[in-house]
């Protein structure tokens, strides 16, 4: 039998199996379905879940590698409807907000299990390097696959990070990859990846990385008096105390069972970094330091138990330590330590009622504790139970999904050295979601979609118990999301424009019971967290993808994204003057207009990439007055790479030039970003 005929038969069998059971495949060429696991040698097949209703924005493969992105936060800037708060430099804090609902409403999942932070609810995506990330997907509402833990239903928006998994063909059992990066800010960044095939059904992956940088970069600091237009300051300086020394080690075991798969992952991150701080009152250098140590071990098992019945089991233990030091006695000497622990377990049960209807019941349990060196700290403990019931159905041109999530939270405290601390009352909430898509034309790849979701985020331990400002009476902060959109995709084989895709979504979000800090009493030096905020968000996201195929195998890919948002603060305030200037104002750091462009051209082993980000005018406060106005900013990045091979070794040499036009800009006021900078990358793989 010829090789071409063999390949055709294998592909045909995979096609029949996939369309019989709605299966998906993983990168190691193993077909996973409700009837079992089949190994397909020499071919990798990717399919989309057949009941997918709301597709994700996704960056994978070469498109992800081509971005001039040092961390996950840098790459996420290119998604529509996403805002990144960046405090500057390699070690600066980077948090993500989707559709203006707030950072705490974002769920971040690493290899299928959520990253947690019960202390303040924020995940610093600057800690996660791009070096071992295989794909990034962003979902509004929730992921379309109902076969998932209850936690996956519990966020207004989700980010899914997938690390690289070993893929071996029949001729190899070992992969080694070394990468060395250097460039501006005295950057030294080596990493090493080792992948080993231990047995036919067992693979091992070990990844490590070290990052060291002084974080020093020149910037221009200019301030103008708004009332007169006169220049207050205009000078050039060097950013200080932005250094970082961090290393990461993670390992993974990936196995296959009879009619199932499993994996076990461990992750360790340790860093010391300076906190450059805001430049105010002519102070150019800060001395605050922060130490982080993050460890987790997690495992997952998916098993087909019987025809039409599958289970998924997840478990995780996380241990996080953070120390914050402010040695500046002219402000306030602070040396605080925080220690979090998390235990998590989940079981999901999916049953196929028929070829067109699936039902999933998921139950999760999570236990969080927080210790701190603060005086009067309450040492809280939280037990969270979640139960989700979901269904997915496909009837010809219509696909639907619905879910109901029950969340039950109980808290306890140890009084420690406080005689007045008490635990927050228990909270029980039931929240629904509904998704629908419609394909009106049989031959055209055109889909209409809509969804509604009601979900909330719990007050964090800091909101409830932080010394002197915590408020145990806080209620959950709710979001109501309404979305209407469409997607159209056209493929034309043999044409210059070989593929193009356009998708757009119109949305309205309402955030109620928003948790905000308000003055306690008549003074401005004591604060308390309160449920008095209300925000309404109206917006539109547009994403377009174009693929051109030129003669001589020249490929050009262009991706553009645009977002328009009106996010208004309708919080009622007691101070009439404050109410007058803030009511109906655009909320802090949300621009009315923003967008991005990614263009990549490939010829043989050469690749040239250009990326552009634009963030329009915005305000640093809900009081939309001239003093709080922030100018638009934009950056252009350029990179080029060359792949070549010597015997068994595959090499990649790349150069990056970031902020090509040497723009002076700030993402967060008084935190200047780097001007033009560069990076050189050498990769060796065998």
C-alpha positions, 0 to 999 in steps of 0.5 A: 500500500502506498504512503499516500493511500495509507495517509488517506485511510488514516485521515478517513478513519479519523474523520468517521470517528470524530463525526460519530462521537464529537471527538477531539484530538491532542497534540500527541496524535491520540484520538480521545473519544467516548468509545476509547483512545486510538493512537494514530501514528504520523498524523496530528488532527485538530477538531473543534467541539461540535457543540461550540456556541461562542468561539474564543479569541485564540493565539497559537503556534507561529502567530503566538511566537511571532509577537514581541511578547515577553510575558503572557500579559504582553500577548493578551494586549492583542485581544479585542475587549481586553485591557492590561494595566502595566506598571512598567518594565519586565518586573512590573505588575501586569493585570488584565480586565475584560470588557471593563468589568474589573480584574477580579472578574477574570478567571485565569486557567493554567492547563485546565485548572484555575489560578487562585489568589484569595488574598486580593483576587488578582493574577499577575500575568507578568509572572508567566513567561511565553517561553513554555506557552503553546496557546492563549484563548480568551472567552467572554462569558464562559468556554463553550465546552460544558465538560468542565469543572464548576469553577469554569462557570464562575467567572465573567470572562476566562483566559486559558493558558496551555503549556507545551505538551510532548509530541513524538513520532515513531522515530524519536523518544527525546526532545531538547530545546534551549533558548537564550534571550538578551537585550535591553535592561541588561536582560539575561534570560536562558531557558531549557526544555526536556521532553522524554518518551518514557513508555508508549503511554507515558511522556515527561516534560521538564521546563526551567527558566531564569530571568535577570534584569536591572530594569533600568531604562530611560524615560521622559517625564513631562507634566503640564499645568491644565489651567494655564498650559505651562510646563511644570516638569520636562526632563529625562531620567533613568527608571530605578528600582525596577530590577528582577531576579526570578526563576521558574521550574515546571514538570509534567507527566502525560499518560494514556489509559484504556479509554482515558487520559491523565496528566500531573503538573508541578510548578514553582516560581521564585522571584525578588524584584524592586517596585519602582513606584509612581513618580510624584512630588519630584521623587524619582526613586523608590526603595520598596521590594517584593519577594514571591514564591509560588508553588502548585501541584495539580492533576487531571483525569478524563475517562470514558466509563461507559458508552455515552458517560465520561468523567473528569477529575481534577485536583490541586494544592497551591502554596503562595508566599509574598513579602512586601518591604518598604524600608523608607521611614519618611513614609512608613516602615512596612515589612509584611508577610503573607502566606496563602494555601489552597486545596481544590478538588473537582469531579465532572460527569458528562452524559450523552442523552442522544447524538444531539444533547449532552448533560454535565453535572460538576461538583467542586470543593475549594479550601483557602487559608491566609496568614499574615504578619499584620497586627490584628489580622483575622487569619481567615479560612474559606470553604467554597462548594460549587455545583454546576448543571449544564446542557448542550444541544445541537438541532440542525442550524441551532446550537444552545447551551445553558447552565446553572451554578450554585455557589456556597461559601462558609468562612471562619477566622482565628481571632489572633491578637484581635478581640473584635474580629468576626467572620463574614456570614455565609453566602449562597448564590444561584446564577444562570447562563444561556448561550445560543448560535444560529447558522442561517445558510447551509453553504456559507460559514456564517453564524449569529450568536447571543448569550446572557450570563449572571455571575458574581465575584466574592469579596477577597480576604483583603476586602473583608479582613484587611486591618482597619479597612476590611468590611465583613458585611460586604456582599458579592459583586455581580455582573449581568452580561448581554451579548449579540454577535456574528462570525463569517469565514470564507476560504478560497483555495488557489486564490490570492486571498486564500482565507478571511474571517470577520467577527463582531460582538455588541455587548451590554454589561452591568456591574452592581454591588461594586466594591469600592473604598470610601472614607470612613467618617469625615476624614480622608485618612481612614477608609472602608470597603463598601458595596455602593458601586454601579457601572454600565458598559456598552461596547462593540468588538470587531476582529478580522483575519486575512490570509494571503498566498503569493507565488513562491510559497510566500504567505502573509497573515494579517489580524486586526482588532478594534474595540469601542467602549462606553463604561460609565460610573453610576455610583451614588456618592454622599458628597454632592460635589463629588457626585456632580463630577463623577456620576456618568463618567467613564471609569478609570483607564478605560479608553473609548477606542482601542485596537491592535494589528498583527502582520506576519509574512513568511518566505521559506525559513524567513519570517518578518512580523509587525505589531501595533497597539493603540489605546485612545484617550481615557481618564485616570478617575471617574471624575472626567475633568481635565486634570485626570485626562490621559493622552492616547498612546500607541506602540509599533514592534518589529521582529524578524527570524530565520530557521535553519538546520544543521544535521539533527539540530534545528536553530532559530535566530530572532531579533526584536525591536520594541517601541519602534518609534521611541514613543513616550507613554504611560499605561498607568499614570506616573508609571512611565513605560520603556522607550525603544528597546531590543531583544535577541533570541537564539533557540536550539532544538533537537 
